Amino acid sequence: HGETIAEPVTPGTNLAALHAEVDILAHPGLITAEEASLACEKGIFLEITTRRGHSLTNGHVLKTARLCGAKLVLNTDTHSPADLVSRDQAHNIARGSGMTEDEVAAMFKNSAYLAEKV
């Protein structure tokens, strides 16, 4: 769980998560370039989220990931069935964050890789 702006989260949570053994930093909020670079170095994926509130910083997450070369995954952060989205809606949310078609395809590939890894 990252430093989303939608919930009260202790500053430093992103960095603490990046120093743990995680695959994904979920809803990292206003992630810094230093944090995104660390995610890239450690092979930790950053989340583009469909979850209301958490998704407010998707554009920033994308921009910062691009600068640092960090890989992205899409996640719903589902708390109830109403939070699930179709692949088309996930695609639209990713495009709405500013992703190119190639970036969306790479993100879906990253998500499939992690799903198969489990």
Backbone as CSV, one residue per row, in Angstrom:
resi,resn,N_x,N_y,N_z,CA_x,CA_y,CA_z,C_x,C_y,C_z
1,HIS,0.863,-1.176,0.000,0.000,0.000,0.000,0.894,1.218,0.000
2,GLY,0.753,2.030,-1.027,1.587,3.216,-1.143,0.932,4.451,-0.566
3,GLU,1.548,5.571,-0.858,1.139,6.852,-0.294,0.045,7.529,-1.116
4,THR,-1.069,6.839,-1.293,-2.205,7.417,-1.985,-2.608,8.740,-1.348
5,ILE,-3.131,9.647,-2.153,-3.619,10.905,-1.591,-5.065,10.777,-1.131
6,ALA,-5.675,9.608,-1.366,-7.083,9.404,-1.033,-7.306,8.925,0.397
7,GLU,-6.258,8.549,1.091,-6.362,8.053,2.457,-5.197,8.624,3.265
8,PRO,-5.346,8.688,4.572,-4.209,9.134,5.382,-3.134,8.047,5.419
9,VAL,-1.981,8.373,4.903,-0.868,7.427,4.851,0.372,8.138,5.384
10,THR,1.116,7.475,6.226,2.312,8.044,6.817,3.366,8.322,5.749
11,PRO,3.913,9.539,5.722,5.011,9.809,4.785,6.148,8.815,5.009
12,GLY,6.725,8.338,3.916,7.786,7.344,4.003,7.289,5.934,3.748
13,THR,5.962,5.771,3.603,5.385,4.453,3.366,5.873,3.867,2.041
14,ASN,5.930,4.694,0.986,6.421,4.191,-0.301,7.829,3.629,-0.156
15,LEU,8.701,4.386,0.467,10.094,3.977,0.615,10.203,2.705,1.457
16,ALA,9.430,2.629,2.527,9.451,1.426,3.367,9.013,0.207,2.563
17,ALA,7.967,0.354,1.761,7.491,-0.768,0.940,8.543,-1.180,-0.072
18,LEU,9.233,-0.207,-0.653,10.247,-0.502,-1.662,11.469,-1.209,-1.075
19,HIS,11.665,-1.089,0.228,12.769,-1.792,0.886,12.338,-3.172,1.396
20,ALA,11.056,-3.476,1.255,10.542,-4.802,1.629,10.561,-5.694,0.394
21,GLU,10.240,-6.949,0.587,10.184,-7.882,-0.543,8.774,-7.888,-1.107
22,VAL,8.518,-6.969,-2.054,7.207,-6.850,-2.683,7.367,-6.920,-4.196
23,ASP,6.297,-7.276,-4.867,6.276,-7.279,-6.329,5.695,-5.990,-6.877
24,ILE,4.734,-5.414,-6.137,3.994,-4.243,-6.601,3.923,-3.209,-5.483
25,LEU,4.119,-1.939,-5.850,3.793,-0.843,-4.944,2.451,-0.298,-5.414
26,ALA,1.409,-0.615,-4.660,0.049,-0.227,-5.032,-0.194,1.244,-4.712
27,HIS,-0.978,1.864,-5.577,-1.351,3.272,-5.467,-0.307,4.123,-4.725
28,PRO,0.826,4.364,-5.409,1.928,5.092,-4.777,1.753,6.606,-4.692
29,GLY,0.620,7.115,-5.154,0.342,8.548,-5.011,1.354,9.415,-5.731
30,LEU,1.838,10.421,-5.046,2.798,11.367,-5.628,4.219,10.841,-5.437
31,ILE,4.471,9.680,-5.980,5.760,9.006,-5.855,6.882,9.905,-6.378
32,THR,8.017,9.853,-5.714,9.160,10.659,-6.137,9.974,9.915,-7.193
33,ALA,10.803,10.658,-7.901,11.699,10.046,-8.888,12.662,9.083,-8.197
34,GLU,13.125,9.430,-6.999,14.021,8.553,-6.250,13.330,7.224,-5.939
35,GLU,12.077,7.286,-5.510,11.327,6.065,-5.191,11.071,5.237,-6.444
36,ALA,10.701,5.889,-7.529,10.453,5.171,-8.787,11.739,4.529,-9.297
37,SER,12.854,5.212,-9.148,14.141,4.640,-9.559,14.472,3.403,-8.734
38,LEU,14.204,3.461,-7.443,14.438,2.304,-6.578,13.531,1.142,-7.002
39,ALA,12.280,1.442,-7.322,11.366,0.399,-7.802,11.931,-0.243,-9.063
40,CYS,12.437,0.574,-9.954,13.014,0.063,-11.198,14.218,-0.837,-10.912
41,GLU,15.108,-0.377,-10.060,16.310,-1.147,-9.712,15.962,-2.490,-9.095
42,LYS,14.912,-2.516,-8.283,14.533,-3.736,-7.569,13.523,-4.594,-8.327
43,GLY,13.088,-4.133,-9.503,12.117,-4.894,-10.274,10.723,-4.882,-9.677
44,ILE,10.405,-3.818,-8.940,9.086,-3.671,-8.328,8.198,-2.881,-9.284
45,PHE,7.022,-3.413,-9.548,6.081,-2.765,-10.450,5.317,-1.669,-9.710
46,LEU,5.018,-0.592,-10.414,4.183,0.476,-9.874,2.775,0.313,-10.431
47,GLU,1.795,0.621,-9.618,0.406,0.384,-9.981,-0.252,1.595,-10.627
48,ILE,-0.896,1.336,-11.754,-1.912,2.224,-12.300,-3.213,1.595,-11.831
49,THR,-4.022,2.357,-11.108,-5.177,1.771,-10.447,-6.494,2.264,-11.027
50,THR,-7.477,1.383,-11.000,-8.819,1.757,-11.420,-9.657,2.235,-10.235
51,ARG,-9.133,2.118,-9.047,-9.887,2.439,-7.823,-10.114,3.939,-7.700
52,ARG,-11.363,4.305,-7.456,-11.680,5.723,-7.284,-10.858,6.295,-6.128
53,GLY,-10.468,7.513,-6.266,-9.625,8.150,-5.254,-8.160,7.849,-5.478
54,HIS,-7.803,6.592,-5.443,-6.408,6.210,-5.673,-5.966,6.570,-7.086
55,SER,-6.903,6.549,-8.026,-6.568,6.788,-9.433,-6.274,8.257,-9.743
56,LEU,-6.499,9.138,-8.795,-6.282,10.568,-9.041,-4.834,10.896,-9.402
57,THR,-3.908,10.044,-8.999,-2.490,10.313,-9.282,-1.920,9.389,-10.354
58,ASN,-2.769,8.669,-11.092,-2.275,7.777,-12.141,-1.374,8.496,-13.140
59,GLY,-1.752,9.701,-13.547,-0.942,10.457,-14.505,0.440,10.762,-13.953
60,HIS,0.501,11.113,-12.691,1.800,11.389,-12.051,2.634,10.112,-11.954
61,VAL,1.991,9.010,-11.571,2.701,7.730,-11.476,3.282,7.371,-12.839
62,LEU,2.486,7.509,-13.888,2.953,7.217,-15.240,4.131,8.097,-15.616
63,LYS,4.001,9.384,-15.409,5.067,10.325,-15.768,6.365,9.991,-15.031
64,THR,6.262,9.695,-13.760,7.445,9.396,-12.963,8.046,8.055,-13.362
65,ALA,7.196,7.079,-13.636,7.686,5.768,-14.091,8.424,5.897,-15.415
66,ARG,7.896,6.709,-16.312,8.561,6.931,-17.610,9.956,7.507,-17.411
67,LEU,10.073,8.488,-16.543,11.367,9.141,-16.301,12.408,8.175,-15.762
68,CYS,11.954,7.215,-14.965,12.874,6.321,-14.267,12.961,4.932,-14.882
69,GLY,12.089,4.640,-15.822,12.093,3.315,-16.440,11.410,2.243,-15.617
70,ALA,10.615,2.647,-14.639,9.913,1.670,-13.803,8.778,1.027,-14.600
71,LYS,8.529,-0.242,-14.333,7.465,-0.973,-15.016,6.143,-0.792,-14.277
72,LEU,5.060,-0.874,-15.045,3.720,-0.636,-14.514,2.836,-1.870,-14.635
73,VAL,1.886,-1.973,-13.723,0.810,-2.949,-13.804,-0.500,-2.218,-13.533
74,LEU,-1.587,-2.826,-13.981,-2.898,-2.273,-13.681,-3.560,-3.141,-12.629
75,ASN,-4.212,-2.504,-11.680,-4.882,-3.230,-10.605,-6.169,-2.495,-10.250
76,THR,-7.128,-3.224,-9.711,-8.414,-2.626,-9.354,-8.524,-2.240,-7.889
77,ASP,-7.696,-2.816,-7.022,-7.830,-2.616,-5.577,-9.278,-2.900,-5.167
78,THR,-9.780,-4.008,-5.636,-11.187,-4.349,-5.434,-11.504,-4.605,-3.966
79,HIS,-12.514,-3.891,-3.487,-13.043,-4.093,-2.145,-14.410,-4.767,-2.202
80,SER,-15.061,-4.655,-3.357,-16.359,-5.292,-3.564,-16.524,-5.558,-5.057
81,PRO,-17.481,-6.409,-5.431,-17.664,-6.715,-6.853,-17.863,-5.481,-7.735
82,ALA,-18.427,-4.426,-7.188,-18.655,-3.200,-7.963,-17.347,-2.540,-8.394
83,ASP,-16.237,-2.890,-7.750,-14.939,-2.292,-8.084,-14.272,-2.961,-9.284
84,LEU,-14.760,-4.129,-9.687,-14.164,-4.828,-10.820,-14.480,-4.077,-12.111
85,VAL,-13.547,-4.093,-13.047,-13.744,-3.428,-14.326,-13.432,-4.405,-15.454
86,SER,-14.020,-4.153,-16.598,-13.734,-4.966,-17.781,-12.351,-4.589,-18.322
87,ARG,-11.831,-5.430,-19.193,-10.553,-5.120,-19.842,-10.665,-3.823,-20.642
88,ASP,-11.806,-3.616,-21.303,-11.996,-2.382,-22.063,-11.956,-1.160,-21.150
89,GLN,-12.620,-1.245,-20.004,-12.606,-0.118,-19.062,-11.204,0.094,-18.498
90,ALA,-10.501,-0.987,-18.194,-9.115,-0.871,-17.718,-8.252,-0.191,-18.778
91,HIS,-8.454,-0.578,-20.027,-7.729,0.043,-21.143,-8.018,1.536,-21.189
92,ASN,-9.286,1.908,-21.060,-9.663,3.322,-21.102,-9.069,4.109,-19.937
93,ILE,-9.038,3.507,-18.765,-8.449,4.180,-17.601,-6.953,4.387,-17.817
94,ALA,-6.290,3.373,-18.350,-4.857,3.496,-18.642,-4.609,4.597,-19.669
95,ARG,-5.402,4.613,-20.735,-5.260,5.660,-21.760,-5.563,7.026,-21.151
96,GLY,-6.547,7.084,-20.252,-6.890,8.336,-19.588,-5.785,8.866,-18.704
97,SER,-4.911,7.986,-18.250,-3.778,8.429,-17.435,-2.677,9.034,-18.305
98,GLY,-2.811,8.829,-19.633,-1.821,9.370,-20.556,-0.975,8.317,-21.243
99,MET,-1.284,7.046,-21.023,-0.495,5.976,-21.621,-0.737,5.884,-23.125
100,THR,0.306,5.532,-23.846,0.184,5.234,-25.264,-0.347,3.805,-25.410
101,GLU,-0.757,3.449,-26.612,-1.218,2.080,-26.851,-0.107,1.072,-26.544
102,ASP,1.133,1.409,-26.917,2.256,0.503,-26.628,2.472,0.348,-25.127
103,GLU,2.323,1.431,-24.380,2.479,1.360,-22.921,1.364,0.532,-22.290
104,VAL,0.142,0.674,-22.808,-0.973,-0.121,-22.292,-0.704,-1.603,-22.534
105,ALA,-0.252,-1.935,-23.735,0.047,-3.336,-24.054,1.144,-3.882,-23.141
106,ALA,2.192,-3.085,-22.902,3.283,-3.515,-22.014,2.773,-3.695,-20.591
107,MET,1.896,-2.803,-20.136,1.361,-2.891,-18.789,0.524,-4.159,-18.623
108,PHE,-0.325,-4.469,-19.615,-1.119,-5.697,-19.542,-0.207,-6.926,-19.566
109,LYS,0.870,-6.859,-20.312,1.833,-7.962,-20.350,2.484,-8.138,-18.976
110,ASN,2.849,-7.023,-18.332,3.422,-7.088,-16.983,2.435,-7.699,-15.995
111,SER,1.174,-7.307,-16.107,0.139,-7.847,-15.209,-0.012,-9.355,-15.415
112,ALA,-0.006,-9.792,-16.673,-0.108,-11.236,-16.968,1.099,-11.980,-16.417
113,TYR,2.271,-11.396,-16.552,3.497,-12.015,-16.011,3.353,-12.246,-14.505
114,LEU,2.891,-11.236,-13.782,2.749,-11.388,-12.329,1.670,-12.401,-11.977
115,ALA,0.578,-12.427,-12.727,-0.485,-13.384,-12.454,0.010,-14.818,-12.665
116,GLU,0.818,-15.014,-13.668,1.351,-16.344,-13.951,2.439,-16.739,-12.955
117,LYS,3.099,-15.757,-12.377,4.191,-15.993,-11.431,3.687,-16.639,-10.144
118,VAL,2.467,-16.321,-9.780,1.902,-16.794,-8.517,1.613,-18.213,-8.620
